[in-house]
Amino acid sequence: MASKVPVIVFSEESMEPGTKSWMRACDETVRALENHGCFVAKYEDFPPELTDPIFGAAKELFDLPHETKVRNPDSAYSKGYIAHYPGTPLLEGLNLDGAEKLEACEKFTALMWPSGNTRFCKTAHSYAREISTLEKVVTRMVFEGHGVGEYFDSHDESMTYLLRILKYKKPGEDEVNINPVAHTDKTFLSILYQNNVRGLEVMTKDGEWVTFESSPSSFMVMAGDACVGWSNGRIKACYHRINVREDGPLRYSLGVFSYNTGTIDIPKELIDQDHPQQFKSFNHLDFLRFYDKSQDRTKGQCLIKAYCGV
């Protein structure tokens, strides 16, 4: 897989702005997202003691009764509970909006377990906080790598994160195993993590599907449609799908998705003779509403051009 999708090491040194390792990681990150729309992050500082508990927490969550899970309310960024969604017959999901904030995890936990579940709350919050930190580092590298680092702080102040916990059942004889359809995310960035059951496939720049080989410290980082717009089309959105084939344990996956709560402006520095303006400034939440109403949404198309293209 390393020959198809770039692998970038995020060590303590490379995550320190201003170091040579940081600058090298910036260049690698920009090249990966511009050429492929994704890369595998080897996150060396990810706490190994979180790996088993976060997937245990996912199992505990989905073992709850259906009538409990449907209590999770929709947010501005996603449905609260996903089950038997069109085009995703094997998928069940729950979304925890603002999971990097302890109070959001406490509110969600109280809804799912009125009598309390401190272990779940602590695990979900620790995981979301850790991955949102990685997302901030990657985003800052994207800004600095494109020569617009001075805009990062204002962008970061407007970001929010959604933790999506997913369960995929194994397909039966009469069920397809592609689940869901190939699509791009409508996020700024998406960071995906999975247990040892393979399933995530990403499309390379030559149109080949490549399976993500997971490990306890490996995360798939993907550019979403909003990142394409922000970069004036320099960054590609990553087409991906889930292909559940393996017998054995159920597949659990976690996604941390970043959204801008306001307007995304295209930096003037990314518009020049070689890169004429492709997009107008856009409100990320309005773009999500546009996507929800679009008849093309089940086709998984990148819709940012249709929404705010010049």
SVG drawing of the C-alpha trace seen along z (x, -y; Angstrom):
<svg xmlns="http://www.w3.org/2000/svg" viewBox="-38 -38 54 55">
<polyline fill="none" stroke="black" stroke-width="0.4" points="0.0,0.0 2.9,-2.4 3.6,-2.6 0.0,-3.6 -1.0,-5.9 1.6,-8.1 2.5,-7.3 3.5,-10.2 5.1,-9.8 3.8,-12.2 6.4,-12.1 6.9,-14.4 9.6,-16.3 7.6,-16.5 4.6,-17.9 6.7,-20.8 6.3,-23.9 9.5,-25.4 11.6,-22.2 13.1,-20.6 11.0,-17.6 7.9,-19.9 8.8,-21.5 9.4,-18.1 6.0,-16.9 4.3,-20.0 5.7,-19.3 4.7,-15.7 1.2,-16.5 0.6,-19.1 1.9,-16.7 -0.2,-13.8 -3.5,-15.8 -2.9,-17.5 -2.0,-14.3 -4.1,-11.7 -6.6,-13.5 -5.5,-11.3 -2.6,-9.8 -1.9,-7.3 -0.8,-9.1 1.5,-7.0 0.7,-8.8 3.5,-7.7 2.2,-9.6 -1.3,-8.0 -1.8,-6.5 -1.7,-2.7 -3.9,-2.3 -6.8,-3.9 -6.9,-1.4 -8.8,1.5 -11.0,-0.8 -12.3,-2.9 -13.4,0.2 -14.8,1.7 -16.8,-1.5 -18.1,-1.3 -19.3,2.3 -20.9,1.2 -22.7,-1.6 -24.2,0.5 -25.3,3.1 -27.8,0.6 -31.5,1.1 -32.7,-0.5 -35.1,-2.7 -32.2,-4.1 -30.0,-4.8 -32.7,-6.7 -32.8,-9.3 -29.6,-10.8 -30.8,-14.0 -29.7,-15.3 -27.1,-18.1 -26.4,-20.7 -23.7,-18.4 -25.2,-15.0 -28.1,-12.7 -27.8,-11.6 -28.5,-7.9 -27.9,-6.1 -29.5,-2.8 -30.6,-1.2 -29.7,-4.4 -30.3,-4.4 -27.4,-2.8 -25.9,-1.6 -27.8,1.5 -25.0,2.9 -24.2,-0.2 -25.2,-1.5 -23.8,-4.7 -24.1,-7.2 -22.7,-10.8 -21.3,-12.7 -21.2,-16.3 -18.4,-18.4 -16.9,-15.3 -13.6,-17.1 -15.4,-19.0 -16.0,-17.1 -19.5,-18.6 -20.7,-17.3 -19.5,-13.7 -21.2,-14.0 -24.4,-15.1 -24.3,-12.2 -23.4,-9.7 -26.3,-10.8 -28.7,-10.3 -27.5,-6.8 -26.9,-5.7 -29.2,-7.8 -27.7,-6.0 -24.2,-7.0 -21.2,-5.4 -18.0,-7.2 -15.8,-4.8 -17.5,-5.4 -17.5,-9.2 -13.8,-9.3 -12.8,-7.1 -14.8,-8.9 -13.6,-12.3 -10.0,-11.2 -10.1,-9.7 -11.9,-12.7 -9.5,-15.2 -6.5,-13.2 -7.6,-13.0 -8.8,-16.6 -5.3,-17.6 -3.9,-15.5 -6.4,-17.2 -5.3,-20.7 -1.6,-19.8 -2.5,-18.5 -4.6,-21.5 -1.8,-23.9 0.6,-22.0 -1.8,-22.4 -2.0,-26.1 1.8,-26.6 2.6,-24.3 0.5,-26.5 2.2,-29.7 -0.9,-31.0 0.0,-30.1 -1.1,-33.5 -4.7,-32.5 -4.6,-29.3 -5.5,-30.7 -8.8,-32.4 -9.7,-29.2 -9.0,-27.1 -11.2,-29.3 -14.1,-28.5 -13.7,-24.7 -15.8,-22.0 -15.5,-18.3 -17.9,-15.4 -17.1,-11.9 -18.9,-9.2 -18.9,-5.7 -19.8,-3.1 -20.6,0.6 -20.7,2.8 -22.4,6.1 -21.1,8.9 -23.0,9.2 -25.4,12.2 -25.8,14.2 -28.4,11.8 -26.6,8.6 -24.0,6.6 -20.7,6.0 -20.0,2.6 -21.3,0.3 -21.7,-2.6 -21.3,-3.8 -18.1,-5.5 -18.2,-9.0 -16.3,-12.1 -16.9,-13.6 -18.3,-17.1 -15.9,-17.9 -12.8,-19.9 -10.8,-16.9 -11.8,-13.4 -9.6,-11.1 -10.7,-7.4 -9.6,-4.6 -10.7,-1.0 -10.3,2.2 -8.4,5.1 -11.2,6.0 -10.4,4.5 -13.0,2.6 -11.9,-1.0 -10.9,-1.4 -9.6,-4.6 -9.2,-5.5 -5.7,-6.4 -5.1,-9.1 -5.0,-6.4 -8.4,-5.2 -7.3,-2.0 -9.0,-1.0 -6.6,-0.3 -7.4,1.3 -6.4,-0.5 -4.3,1.8 -4.9,0.7 -2.6,0.8 -3.0,-0.6 -1.2,-3.8 -2.4,-4.2 -5.1,-6.7 -6.4,-7.5 -6.5,-11.3 -8.8,-12.4 -9.6,-15.8 -13.2,-16.6 -15.1,-18.8 -14.7,-21.9 -10.9,-21.6 -11.1,-21.4 -13.0,-24.7 -10.7,-26.4 -7.6,-25.4 -9.0,-26.7 -9.0,-23.2 -5.4,-22.4 -6.3,-19.7 -8.3,-16.7 -11.2,-15.2 -10.7,-11.5 -13.2,-9.0 -13.6,-6.1 -15.9,-3.2 -16.4,-0.4 -16.0,3.2 -16.8,5.7 -15.5,9.1 -13.9,10.8 -15.4,13.4 -14.8,13.1 -15.3,10.1 -17.6,7.3 -16.0,4.2 -16.0,1.1 -14.8,-2.3 -14.4,-5.8 -14.3,-9.0 -13.4,-12.4 -14.8,-15.0 -13.9,-18.7 -16.4,-21.4 -16.1,-25.2 -18.9,-27.0 -18.7,-30.0 -17.6,-31.2 -14.6,-29.7 -12.7,-32.2 -10.3,-31.2 -6.9,-32.7 -6.0,-35.2 -2.5,-33.8 -3.9,-30.6 -5.3,-32.4 -2.9,-33.3 -2.4,-33.0 -1.7,-29.3 -4.5,-28.8 -7.4,-31.0 -10.2,-31.3 -12.5,-28.3 -14.6,-28.9 -16.3,-31.7 -16.3,-32.0 -18.9,-29.7 -20.6,-28.9 -19.8,-25.4 -23.1,-24.7 -25.0,-26.1 -23.0,-23.7 -24.1,-20.8 -27.8,-21.9 -27.2,-22.1 -25.8,-18.5 -28.8,-17.2 -31.2,-18.6 -29.2,-17.5 -30.5,-14.7 -26.9,-13.7 -26.0,-12.9 -26.5,-9.2 -24.0,-9.1 -21.3,-10.3 -20.2,-13.1 -18.0,-16.0 -20.5,-18.8 -18.5,-21.8 -18.1,-23.0 -21.9,-22.8 -22.4,-24.8 -19.9,-27.6 -18.0,-27.2 -17.1,-30.3"/>
</svg>
